[in-house]
Amino acid sequence: MVRTKLELQQEIEKYIGLPYSKNILKDGKIIKEQFLGGKGNCRQIATETIRLAQKQKIDLTQLNNQEFYNFQKKNHIGIDCSGLTCQLLNFYFNSDLNPRRTSANMLTTTPITKKIKPIEIKTGDLVRQKNGHHVLFIIEKQGNIINYVDSSISGKGVKYGQADLTDKSFTHQGFFRLIKNETK
């Protein structure tokens, strides 16, 4: 069952503004683990945020957006690009990807996804960037413009973005679509 674009938009809004967070690795081993490895869903993240605020005797309702963001960042609460993408794919397509066992590279290769042409892009497709170290989740395509959401250090967390497919400065290594039968 594919959900509606309105339902997807409402789900995305729950992630907007979250800090970027991922486990710190050295030589392929986790040396500093973040909350759920930066792969939790919006409900898990909200629950942990409330739990830590209560423990630290902080009234979250008194924080402005920047203070709220700083609280989550300081407490290593957030999500990385592949965690966000998995959560959105699972929500939109009712798939069963395991965010804790999925990377941006895995999300943009077989058997999870297949490469598609730019003309075929639709809601829920993915953009591979940085040689498989980053992934964008496409919300919609209007002509040559794609609207997407991603989580990045440079973007300071989860934000909306827009790219023109004809713009040579928009770097990517392809567009990908979830292979639904392979994810069940």
C-alpha positions in Angstrom: 0.0 0.0 0.0 1.4 3.3 -1.1 0.3 6.2 1.1 -0.9 9.6 -0.2 1.5 12.4 -0.9 -0.3 14.4 1.8 0.4 11.6 4.4 4.0 11.5 3.3 4.3 15.3 3.6 2.9 15.1 7.2 5.4 12.4 8.0 8.3 14.4 6.6 7.3 17.4 8.7 7.9 15.3 11.9 11.6 15.0 10.9 12.2 18.6 9.6 14.7 20.4 11.9 16.2 17.3 13.5 20.0 17.4 13.8 22.2 15.2 11.7 23.5 12.4 13.8 25.4 9.1 13.1 27.7 6.7 14.8 31.3 7.7 14.9 33.4 5.1 13.1 37.1 4.4 13.0 38.5 1.6 10.8 34.9 0.3 10.3 34.2 0.0 14.0 31.9 2.1 16.1 33.9 4.2 18.6 31.0 6.5 19.7 27.4 5.3 19.3 24.6 7.9 18.9 21.0 7.4 19.9 19.9 4.4 17.7 22.9 5.0 15.5 21.1 8.0 13.9 18.5 5.6 12.5 15.5 6.0 14.8 12.0 7.0 13.6 10.3 10.3 14.6 8.4 8.7 17.5 11.5 7.1 19.0 13.4 10.4 18.6 10.6 12.3 20.3 10.3 9.8 23.2 14.1 10.0 23.8 14.1 13.8 23.6 11.3 14.0 26.2 13.0 11.4 28.4 16.3 13.3 28.5 14.6 16.6 29.0 12.7 15.2 32.0 16.0 13.7 33.4 17.8 17.0 33.0 14.7 19.0 34.3 14.4 21.0 31.1 11.0 22.3 30.0 11.0 21.7 26.2 8.0 24.0 25.7 10.2 26.9 26.9 12.8 26.3 24.2 12.8 28.2 20.9 13.6 26.2 17.7 17.4 26.8 18.0 17.5 25.9 21.6 15.5 22.7 20.9 17.9 21.8 18.1 20.9 22.5 20.3 19.4 20.3 23.1 19.0 17.4 20.7 22.4 17.9 19.2 24.1 18.1 22.6 22.4 14.8 23.6 23.3 13.1 20.3 19.7 12.8 19.1 19.1 13.0 15.4 19.1 11.1 12.2 21.5 10.5 9.2 20.6 10.5 5.5 20.1 6.8 5.2 18.1 6.5 8.5 15.8 9.3 7.2 15.4 7.7 3.8 14.7 4.2 5.3 12.1 5.6 7.6 10.4 7.5 4.8 10.5 4.5 2.4 9.1 2.3 5.2 6.3 4.8 5.8 5.4 5.6 2.2 5.6 2.1 0.7 5.0 0.1 3.9 8.3 -1.6 3.2 10.3 -3.3 5.9 13.9 -2.0 5.5 16.0 -2.1 8.6 17.5 1.4 9.1 20.1 0.0 11.5 21.4 -2.3 8.8 21.1 0.0 5.7 23.5 2.6 4.4 23.2 5.3 1.7 25.3 3.1 -0.6 23.0 0.1 0.0 19.9 2.2 -0.7 21.2 3.1 -4.1 22.3 -0.3 -5.3 20.6 -3.7 -6.1 18.9 -5.7 -4.6 17.2 -2.9 -2.7 16.8 -0.4 -5.6 17.2 -0.2 -9.4 18.6 2.6 -11.4 16.1 4.7 -13.3 16.2 7.5 -15.9 15.6 11.2 -14.8 12.4 11.2 -16.9 11.0 8.3 -14.8 11.5 10.1 -11.4 8.5 10.1 -9.1 7.7 10.4 -5.4 9.8 8.1 -3.2 12.7 7.8 -5.6 16.3 8.4 -4.5 19.3 10.4 -5.6 22.7 8.9 -5.0 25.4 11.4 -4.1 29.0 11.5 -2.9 29.7 8.0 -4.4 27.1 6.4 -2.2 27.9 8.2 1.0 24.8 10.4 0.8 21.2 9.9 -0.4 18.3 12.3 -1.1 14.6 11.3 -0.8 12.6 12.7 -3.7 9.2 14.2 -2.7 8.1 15.3 -6.1 9.3 16.2 -9.6 7.9 19.1 -11.5 9.4 19.4 -15.0 13.2 19.4 -14.5 12.9 20.4 -10.8 13.0 17.8 -8.0 12.0 18.6 -4.5 13.6 16.5 -1.9 14.4 16.0 1.8 17.7 14.9 3.3 19.8 15.0 6.5 23.3 16.3 6.3 26.0 17.9 8.4 26.4 20.8 5.9 22.6 21.4 5.9 22.6 21.2 9.7 20.1 18.4 9.9 16.9 17.5 8.1 15.8 20.0 5.5 14.0 20.4 2.3 15.9 21.0 -0.9 15.4 21.6 -4.5 17.5 20.8 -7.6 17.3 21.5 -11.3 18.1 18.3 -13.2 19.6 20.5 -16.0 21.9 22.3 -13.7 25.5 20.9 -14.2 26.4 21.9 -10.6 23.9 19.4 -9.3 26.2 16.4 -8.7 24.9 12.9 -8.4 25.6 9.4 -9.4 22.1 8.5 -10.5 18.5 8.1 -9.6 17.1 5.0 -8.0 13.7 3.3 -7.2 12.9 0.8 -4.5 12.3 -2.7 -5.7 9.3 -3.5 -3.7 9.3 -7.2 -4.1 12.9 -7.5 -2.9 12.1 -5.6 0.4 9.3 -8.0 1.7 
